[in-house]
Structures are given as C-alpha cells and as structure tokens.
Amino acid sequence: TGKAEMTIGATSYGGDETNSLQDEDGNYLGDTGTTFSYRTSLNLNTSFTGKDLLYTRLRTGNFNNNAFSGSGYTGKQTQIEASKSSANSLKVDKLWYQFPLGNDFQVFAGPLIENYYMLAATPSVYKHVLKQFKLGGYYGAYGASTSPGAGINWISNRNSNYLDPKFKVSANYVAKNGTKSDPNDGGIAGDRSKGKFLSQIAYGTPSWQVSAAYAYSQAGMTVGGGGTKAGLNKGGYSDANQFNLNAYYQPLDSGWIPSISVGWSITSFNNKEGFDAGDVTQSQGWLVGLNWPDAFMRGNRLGFAVGQPQFATALKNQGKDGNGYADDGNYAFELYYDFQVTDNITVTPALFYLSRPFGQQTGSSASTGGAGADTFSTLGGLVLTTFKF
C-alpha cells in the first residue's frame, strides 16, 4: 500500500518586533515564503503465517527546513504529520516484526520502531493536521523517536465481540542510541541509551475509551512532539517521569454530535547534579479535539482542536529568593476540512494559530521572536492533497 501527500502553504508572524525580526546574521525573517512540498510512503506488509506481520515502510520527500518540516523557525510546533522526509532520498523509515503469543498477547521487536506503534489502544480518535495534536497530545508519555525497541501488549478477550468493553495493557521500550556499541555513548538499557520505557492501560469500546500512560525517559530521548523551548527542557535534565491521561467518545452513527478526544500530560524533570534556581522542573500539556464525520457531505470531515502543547509549569525555587514563576503558556488551534474527492483522493485545507510559540523565552534572542519582543505569534495555512493506493 502507499500514500503520496502534497502540501502547499505558508506561515505569517505577528507581534511587536516582527518588523525588525532578524536572525543572528542579520538576515530578515519576517513571514515565510509559500512552499510546495511532497512526501511519499510505501508500506510493505509481509506475513509468513497469516497471523504475524513484518512491516517495512519506505519513505522520501522534500520538506527539509521549511515551516512545516519541524525544522523551521518555530520548530515542531508548526510541523505537520505529512512532513517527515529525507531530502528526496528513498530510505527505510520503519522496520519491525510482530507476532501473536497465545490468544490475547502481541509481541513486537524491530530496529526502527516508535513506542506508540506497540500500543494495544490508541489514546485518541482525533484526526490531526499539526503533529503536536497527534495521539491526543504528542507530548508527555507519548513523545517518541524512531529507534531500536521491543514491546508486548495484551487485550482481554481479544477475539470476542468488538463492541464489548475490553481492557488493553501495553509495555514497551525503545533506545535512541540502541545502534551504538560504545557503552559510553549508547547501547540498549544503559545509562546513555537515550531510552524510553512506556506502559499504558486502557478500557473501553470502539465508541468510548479511557486510558492512562506512564513513561520513564532518559536525557536525549524525545519528551514532546511539540511545545515551547522551556517546556521541552532540552538538555536540562538527566531523566524524566511522564504521565498522560486520555479519553474519547465517538458516536457509532455520524450526525451533528462530533467525536470528542481529550488529553492531559505532566512531565517531571530530574537532574542528578541538581537544578539551579529558575531551571524547569515540570511541564504540562492538554488538548481537546473534535471531528464531525460526514460534515456537510457524506465522506467529508470537519476537524477542530485547541490545546496547550507541552509548556513549563514549575521552576526550581520559584517564588523564593526573588525568583519568579513559570510564565510559559501558549495556545495552539487548528481548523480543517477534508474533501473526499474520490475513495483514494482527499483535499484538506487547514488553518492553525499559535498564540505564543516561544512561551516565556519570547524575545530573549533572535531565535525566539526577535530580541526584545514582548509578543510573538504564528498564523499558518495550507492545502494538503493526499493520494492513497
């Protein structure tokens, strides 16, 4: 199977210093130019017994460093799901093997896998455009990175009526440095593995579900797929404990009542050497996502989401000895509509807005909205055309 995605769009910046917004070399940034990019994925699904699966995904594209790639001016906060690519070079993007163990267990192992692919239950049914809205909030326990890993999940009465409520339990581990043999800079299950252990328990039916997840992440492993710079706390911790709570409801018959997905996460950062006053010790995030299937026309879909991707909520010694409190809030919104042109072609115009993508670091440098800026926001728009085959 395969998918080709073409995206045309641009972003615009707002705030009190955007007229003089420059990078460290003095180059004017201003609004971004309109870009037209693609990503193509080929999925190879191979089974040897009829119950197992060897999954290989081949991918290429040319988003590179534009606003939607995750490497643009506002980083992963404007990254879209259809962006991760490889500069026009075809590469193996995912590779793992899964097989059943008895009637109710499923085992996964592979050199290129992410934690959430090994979950027995997805925590959200919201279809997103911005990647930070993935999985009911792609941060906290669900922040992931393609790495060597393995996992197992269990579904109670897996083969019973699919409408019956079921418990679903998952546990897995990935290590970003799992391909490195030097124990001082890698290995699996070591101090420098950049690993993440994720566990999840869920209960529900196809119409509703509640789930909770816990993750232990080492320094260097992804703790969020979006969020402010302070909220992600890159390089400022030795390990982190993360917890997510999610729920969703979706009517079995389409109508004016949308599917509703909600999620909340909290990350507690630890530092073996000890934090300095003002360092980030905790971050949180939340999301509400709504989808109206068959909106205005059968087969089409309307989507809207609002949330605060991972942002700092606690600092070391905040409120003491003259230290301030965390002031890192940023609201993110997206609105889109899927036109189902044919069974295989979908056209999706979308708008998104970030009220304060750099959070409390706004205006601290040219890389955070312009030195001296008090306000900075981002408005973006795109049209995504998807071909499935």
Buried (B, 14 or more C-beta within 10 A) or exposed (E): EEBBBBBBBBBBBBBBBBEBBBEEEEEEBEBBEEBEBBBBBBBBEEEEEEEBBBBBBBBBBBBBEBBBBBBBBBBBBBBBBBBBBBEEEEEEBBBBBBBBEEEBBBBBBBBBBBBBBBBBBBBBBBBBBBBBBBBBBBBBBBBBBBBBBBBBBBBBEBEEEEEEEBBBBBBBBBBBBBEBEEEEEBBBEBEBBBBBBBBBBBBBEEBBBBBBBBBBBBBBBBBBBBBBBBBBBEEBBEBBBBBBBBBBBBBEEBEEEBBBBBBBBBBBBBBEEEBEEEBBBBBBBBBBBBBBBBBEEEBBBBBBBBBBBBBBBBBBBBEEEEEEEBEBBBBBBBBBBBBBBEEEBBBBBBBBBBBBBBBBBBBBBBBBBBBEBEBBBBBBBBBBBBBBE
